[in-house]
Amino acid sequence: MKLNFIVPKSEKADFYQSKFDYYRTLSFYSAILTVLMQTTYFVTDCQIFGRFATETLIPRFSVLVPMLILIIINPKIKSYRVGAVLYYLFPHIAMWATIWTIWYLPNRDFAREGFIIMHFAFLAVGMGMPLVYHVIAHGLLFANIIVSNLWIHYETFDMMITLAAPLFVGCVLMLLFNHKTYLDHYRVVKKIEKDALTDQLTGAFNRNILTEIFDENYHTLKPQFSTSKHVITLMMDLDKFKEVNDTYGHEAGDHILQLLSDTLKQNVKDTDYVIRWGGEEFVVFLMGYTYEEGAQIAEQIRSQIATTDTGVCPITVSIGMSLYKGEDYHKTIRKADRALYYAKAHGRNQVIRAEELEND
């Protein structure tokens, strides 16, 4: 079995956010249950004292205040970085409440068992966190024990450390394999998402990507894509492509479609969208350009295609260009399609602006 634990640097933030979102409920409730369960040990305090342990009442139940704060702010926690800090904080809060309690106990022998239980709290919270975060947060458990020993002077201090060390290592190893399991899941999901949005022949997007760009109900651009500049729509079609297939075969036609897709990607930014619309038709959404910048890119694409050695035959492309004005995107597509039809009907191998046709 091949074990690959490495997440590419370019994917780390997305992977850790995905993992946090997936395990977030578990991590959150683990943090809450940790502090709640800590309060139940008030019963053992009473058993140790042989009476109602008024001394430990405040230390035990002090954790409820930060717990309520976490419950209130939890819906606003979106980032895995913020979540990691806050969720990991609660096993430490529970631990320091326990240390505060131990200070009052006449018999401190049971501290060892209490600290062993805390390892499982860190393990549960850590399911949704980056492993390096866990090593640091969980490792601070030892600091809690060492620092508190300066004034509590645990009789079993050495035993606490020697029992804690293998538990810590075991938790880290379990989370390492959980990391690998989720990484496999993440890769499968990403492949499914990519396949659902990608044309298999050309590697361009397919029409499903429109749900990522436009609002599903109103068919208008989603707010996150709004810019101070414009969105330019280019609709293009290879000229006389049927003749290419008929003369040179479909494999040659597929090669030319791939070549066109690659050319389009070379001439646009990573934030733009190259979509195979169907057959030999492609649509490009240029996000955040001036109208003239969009026209220059369209002409650049047309010129590059016309001068490219395809290894099969010379090809040209006709392009219809339209400006998205915040309306239903279907309207913009129709305008670009009319401009493309005009380019086809009036000589091909040219860029026609829909707005100029409307003015004429």
BABAMI-992766 format. One record per residue (C-alpha): residue number from 1; residue in one letter; x, y, z. Coordinates in pm, whole numbers, plus 50000, padded with zeros to 5 digits. Example, Ala and Ser with C-alpha at 12.3 -4.5 7.8 and 13.67 -1.06 7.14 Angstrom:
% BABAMI-992766
pos,code,X,Y,Z
1,a,51230,49550,50780
2,s,51367,49894,50714
This chain:
% BABAMI-992766
pos,code,X,Y,Z
1,m,50000,50000,50000
2,k,50145,50334,49894
3,l,50130,50601,50164
4,n,50138,50953,50031
5,f,50087,51213,50305
6,i,50215,51513,50112
7,v,49978,51793,50015
8,p,50116,52018,49737
9,k,50191,52367,49864
10,s,49945,52521,49618
11,e,49663,52307,49762
12,k,49743,52323,50133
13,a,49510,52607,50227
14,d,49221,52457,50031
15,f,49288,52108,50170
16,y,49304,52221,50534
17,q,48993,52437,50493
18,s,48810,52142,50336
19,k,48919,51913,50618
20,f,48813,52169,50879
21,d,48471,52212,50716
22,y,48426,51833,50705
23,y,48519,51770,51070
24,r,48413,52104,51210
25,t,48104,51974,51392
26,l,48309,51697,51556
27,s,48583,51939,51664
28,f,48334,52194,51797
29,y,48131,51948,52002
30,s,48446,51780,52126
31,a,48561,52117,52262
32,i,48220,52175,52424
33,l,48198,51823,52570
34,t,48549,51852,52710
35,v,48455,52145,52931
36,l,48115,52000,53019
37,m,48265,51668,53123
38,q,48520,51857,53331
39,t,48236,52001,53540
40,t,48101,51651,53616
41,y,48418,51575,53812
42,f,48280,51801,54082
43,v,48114,51479,54199
44,t,48456,51319,54251
45,d,48570,51633,54433
46,c,48285,51580,54678
47,q,48386,51216,54715
48,i,48745,51314,54792
49,f,48635,51573,55050
50,g,48363,51349,55188
51,r,48124,51646,55170
52,f,47996,51917,54934
53,a,48318,52058,54788
54,t,48252,52430,54805
55,e,48622,52499,54745
56,t,48615,52353,54393
57,l,48274,52481,54287
58,i,48407,52794,54113
59,p,48714,52629,53954
60,r,48507,52344,53812
61,f,48225,52559,53672
62,s,48434,52857,53559
63,v,48469,52685,53221
64,l,48101,52749,53143
65,v,48160,53117,53069
66,p,48413,53066,52786
67,m,48199,52773,52663
68,l,47898,53003,52622
69,i,48115,53256,52439
70,l,48232,52985,52199
71,i,47873,52873,52134
72,i,47776,53232,52050
73,i,48067,53305,51815
74,n,48094,52959,51659
75,p,47861,53035,51361
76,k,48098,53316,51263
77,i,48408,53093,51260
78,k,48487,53022,50895
79,s,48866,52988,50872
80,y,49039,52671,50985
81,r,49315,52886,51136
82,v,49072,53069,51365
83,g,48886,52746,51440
84,a,49205,52566,51534
85,v,49306,52833,51783
86,l,48963,52851,51948
87,y,48877,52480,51954
88,y,49220,52377,52082
89,l,49193,52643,52350
90,f,48914,52455,52528
91,p,49102,52139,52627
92,h,49360,52376,52776
93,i,49087,52573,52955
94,a,48949,52247,53095
95,m,49297,52141,53199
96,w,49372,52467,53380
97,a,49032,52452,53552
98,t,49134,52103,53668
99,i,49473,52229,53788
100,w,49296,52510,53974
101,t,49071,52249,54136
102,i,49362,52019,54227
103,w,49516,52302,54430
104,y,49225,52267,54680
105,l,49205,51888,54691
106,p,49342,51709,54999
107,n,49425,51407,54782
108,r,49593,51485,54449
109,d,49663,51130,54337
110,f,49380,51137,54083
111,a,49535,51422,53881
112,r,49728,51163,53681
113,e,49408,50999,53552
114,g,49251,51335,53475
115,f,49543,51443,53261
116,i,49541,51109,53074
117,i,49177,51171,52978
118,m,49275,51507,52828
119,h,49474,51335,52552
120,f,49152,51198,52407
121,a,48999,51547,52409
122,f,49293,51676,52205
123,l,49259,51377,51972
124,a,48890,51445,51906
125,v,48939,51819,51850
126,g,49237,51749,51625
127,m,49041,51548,51369
128,g,48967,51862,51170
129,m,49299,52039,51217
130,p,49636,52048,51038
131,l,49867,51794,51200
132,v,50138,52052,51273
133,y,49879,52260,51464
134,h,49790,51952,51666
135,v,50149,51870,51757
136,i,50192,52222,51896
137,a,49854,52246,52075
138,h,49867,51894,52215
139,g,50234,51927,52306
140,l,50146,52222,52530
141,l,49972,51970,52756
142,f,50318,51881,52885
143,a,50385,52249,52950
144,n,50063,52266,53156
145,i,50179,51974,53370
146,i,50537,52100,53410
147,v,50439,52458,53493
148,s,50164,52360,53738
149,n,50403,52120,53911
150,l,50610,52422,54021
151,w,50356,52497,54294
152,i,50138,52184,54318
153,h,50432,51941,54341
154,y,50260,51629,54211
155,e,50371,51315,54396
156,t,50346,51121,54069
157,f,50496,51387,53842
158,d,50742,51148,53674
159,m,50462,50898,53613
160,m,50246,51171,53459
161,i,50512,51248,53201
162,t,50601,50887,53120
163,l,50233,50793,53080
164,a,50159,51102,52872
165,a,50444,51061,52623
166,p,50326,50739,52450
167,l,49967,50865,52451
168,f,50081,51183,52279
169,v,50273,50983,52017
170,g,49976,50751,51967
171,c,49738,51042,51914
172,v,49973,51203,51663
173,l,50005,50876,51469
174,m,49627,50830,51465
175,l,49581,51181,51330
176,l,49856,51122,51075
177,f,49663,50829,50931
178,n,49340,51029,50955
179,h,49521,51296,50750
180,k,49605,51033,50487
181,t,49247,50900,50482
182,y,49099,51246,50437
183,l,49362,51332,50175
184,d,49244,51035,49969
185,h,48885,51152,50011
186,y,48981,51507,49917
187,r,49156,51395,49599
188,v,48861,51182,49488
189,v,48616,51468,49549
190,k,48838,51715,49363
191,k,48864,51478,49066
192,i,48487,51432,49058
193,e,48437,51809,49076
194,k,48691,51867,48800
195,d,48540,51599,48577
196,a,48195,51748,48633
197,l,48314,52093,48521
198,t,48571,52002,48256
199,d,48543,51899,47891
200,q,48743,51577,47867
201,l,48875,51637,47514
202,t,49002,51993,47540
203,g,49052,52046,47913
204,a,48840,52362,47892
205,f,48543,52408,48122
206,n,48204,52276,48014
207,r,47872,52453,48063
208,n,47839,52325,48420
209,i,48089,52593,48523
210,l,47818,52852,48470
211,t,47669,52756,48808
212,e,47998,52868,48965
213,i,47994,53206,48791
214,f,47627,53304,48773
215,d,47348,53302,49027
216,e,47133,52996,48975
217,n,46801,53180,49019
218,y,46861,53517,48860
219,h,47127,53418,48602
220,t,47332,53722,48696
221,l,47699,53737,48793
222,k,47768,53629,49151
223,p,47883,53917,49378
224,q,48235,53781,49426
225,f,48301,53823,49053
226,s,48198,54187,49042
227,t,48485,54421,48952
228,s,48537,54788,48884
229,k,48592,54693,48518
230,h,48373,54489,48287
231,v,48308,54128,48205
232,i,48360,54068,47832
233,t,48201,53769,47658
234,l,48367,53617,47352
235,m,48182,53354,47152
236,m,48390,53189,46883
237,d,48359,52919,46624
238,l,48618,52748,46404
239,d,48558,52836,46039
240,k,48462,52548,45806
241,f,48541,52294,46076
242,k,48316,52032,45917
243,e,48547,52031,45615
244,v,48843,51957,45845
245,n,48667,51652,45987
246,d,48548,51535,45646
247,t,48889,51580,45480
248,y,49137,51488,45752
249,g,48928,51279,45993
250,h,48793,51330,46342
251,e,49126,51269,46514
252,a,49269,51566,46325
253,g,48960,51765,46419
254,d,49008,51673,46786
255,h,49372,51786,46764
256,i,49264,52125,46630
257,l,49001,52164,46904
258,q,49269,52095,47164
259,l,49499,52343,46994
260,l,49227,52610,47002
261,s,49160,52545,47370
262,d,49531,52572,47454
263,t,49561,52896,47256
264,l,49267,53048,47441
265,k,49416,52957,47780
266,q,49750,53109,47681
267,n,49586,53443,47601
268,v,49372,53488,47911
269,k,49432,53509,48286
270,d,49380,53232,48539
271,t,49074,53419,48666
272,d,48906,53406,48323
273,y,48687,53121,48200
274,v,48739,52924,47879
275,i,48432,52710,47809
276,r,48369,52457,47535
277,w,48015,52554,47446
278,g,47952,52264,47212
279,g,48114,52111,46902
280,e,48365,52362,46771
281,e,48211,52656,46962
282,f,48387,52811,47261
283,v,48284,53089,47498
284,v,48535,53295,47698
285,f,48440,53515,47993
286,l,48707,53782,48046
287,m,48668,53894,48408
288,g,48762,54251,48490
289,y,48867,54409,48160
290,t,48791,54735,47988
291,y,48596,54703,47665
292,e,48902,54786,47456
293,e,49119,54538,47647
294,g,48863,54268,47568
295,a,48867,54362,47199
296,q,49248,54349,47192
297,i,49252,53999,47342
298,a,48986,53880,47096
299,e,49192,54011,46803
300,q,49507,53859,46951
301,i,49337,53518,46969
302,r,49202,53546,46614
303,s,49541,53647,46475
304,q,49732,53375,46662
305,i,49495,53102,46544
306,a,49518,53221,46183
307,t,49898,53203,46186
308,t,49938,52878,46384
309,d,50088,52574,46219
310,t,49838,52309,46327
311,g,50019,52021,46161
312,v,49694,51944,45980
313,c,49573,52243,45780
314,p,49538,52620,45817
315,i,49244,52722,46036
316,t,49072,53046,46128
317,v,48820,53145,46389
318,s,48531,53391,46392
319,i,48456,53575,46715
320,g,48152,53758,46843
321,m,48214,53991,47135
322,s,47963,54142,47378
323,l,47974,54337,47703
324,y,47800,54193,48009
325,k,47594,54472,48167
326,g,47461,54297,48476
327,e,47159,54148,48305
328,d,47064,53781,48258
329,y,47380,53629,48109
330,h,47169,53453,47844
331,k,47106,53795,47690
332,t,47481,53863,47670
333,i,47539,53521,47512
334,r,47267,53588,47254
335,k,47429,53921,47164
336,a,47769,53755,47124
337,d,47608,53478,46919
338,r,47448,53730,46681
339,a,47784,53903,46641
340,l,47945,53565,46570
341,y,47678,53484,46310
342,y,47743,53820,46146
343,a,48118,53747,46136
344,k,48047,53410,45975
345,a,47813,53561,45720
346,h,48050,53844,45625
347,g,48378,53675,45546
348,r,48477,53481,45862
349,n,48817,53516,46040
350,q,48721,53839,46214
351,v,48608,53987,46545
352,i,48266,54154,46550
353,r,48149,54362,46846
354,a,47780,54320,46930
355,e,47755,54678,47050
356,e,47865,54808,46710
357,l,47595,54602,46541
358,e,47336,54749,46776
359,n,47456,55102,46700
360,d,47439,55036,46326
